[in-house]
Amino acid sequence: MSTSARTAALVAGALAWAAPALAERPLSAIDWLSDSVAATGPRKPPPTITPVPGAEPITVMPLGTTLLDAVGLLPPQVSGLPRTFWGPGETQAIARAVRAERVDTLPAVQALLVKLLLAELDPPTGGGPDGQLLLARLDKLLDLGALDQAQALVERAGPTAPSLFRRWFDISLLTGQEDRACSAMRANPGIAPTFPARIFCLARGGDWNAAALTLETGLALGFVKPEEDALLARFLDPALAEESEALRLPTRPSPLIFRMREAIGEPLSTTTLPVAFARADMRPTAGWKARIEAAERLARTGALAPNELLGVWTERKPAASGGLWDRVAALQAFDLAILSGEPEAVTETLAPAWKAMASAELEVPFAQLYGPQLVRMNLPGATGALAFRIGLLSDEYEALAQGREPQTNEEAFLIGIARGGDLQGVPPLGSLAAALRDGFDRPGLGTGPSRLIEEGRLGEAVLAAIDLLTDGAQGDILDVTRGLGLLRRLGLEDAARKSALQLMLLERRG
């Protein structure tokens, strides 16, 4: 995506200072969703009223209808976001901005993005078709691999429209709930399944003859492609799957293709597929190594809770060494040490475990699991300093900083960030620290962000801040200052402090 395209997507041309996207963008959910439903013909357009010149635009909807874009899982008292978060923004422009956000960013930024995606908010009042923002939010959750959250959100909205059902069907395929999705497909006359989806569901329901007849009909009518025919024929006839040569690897496998290839004994590795596919390897039927790799991928995007990751890590003892197994062994040794409460054992195992976590970019889940307990052990020397740094990556960063007397200038700076206080008296620690300090001094935001805030388009301002911090983590120091200043101006103090601490403590830059 070009710089101009991302800028337009972000604030419809208002933020000319938005940074460029990565040169090679990973597949978005919209690129790999199954063609599980077919168009059913033109829909009747909503009624319109000719507006009076100078009057506010009028939206017409049936009584008792719930706006899809208002659906969320986190009410305002939980998310902390006002219902009028989107303000007078335009639905389609905001939806494009949501889809343009990158998922490979700071954990604090990922968490803020997920909160925004799940929040229950009034739709933008600037116009646009209802449901477009909900679809964009769902697709971004799928990009993050947050299938459980996406499933809950689409079920709250009701997967009755084809666009929503398509996403719900794919989520069900990846989470092992395909029979439930097939039952819903059969029960919903408003959903027109494609031939491959219909054949799959007929076979899953045990009606193999109907599935075979449907395949023949689809071929005769040209609704089944040759490559689909080869896969479906093997899916319906296990003997054919055993006798035939292996199928060519698909370039963009959908969840439907993924599940059918698994069924015929030609499974696809999820390691090169979008992170949402990793959820399939979390099923109990998957091997432990595959489960570990999947859990770590999902934890990196915040889609898997740290306790769930720990549960996978500690399922059994490693039976091999090297790479992933060394990481698991180091973690298990430290976990036993922390459970024993023996400072000597913790001191001996902490550094190797932390090195292993850093190599896999899993420092924040590790800190969430152990950080506060580590700090409260009052370990001496270098081990205590490392424990404090780890604690600052946990949710209790501020409380831990309040109880710590700084031992170095760097600790003084980190404590200042954690407390949200004045950093001017702390000696400079390099260009990044200077950029963070400037961000906490509430720098000038520029005309673009200021105008968004003045117009009540807070959501677009938050998306801009997320984008700036993502670029800042890639090395653009000026964007760090602007992003932090914008978050603090918007009252998102916790996200600003966590982002600043992570920029200082994690190797995520450049």
Disulfide bonds with the S-S distance in Angstrom:
Cys182-Cys201 2.08
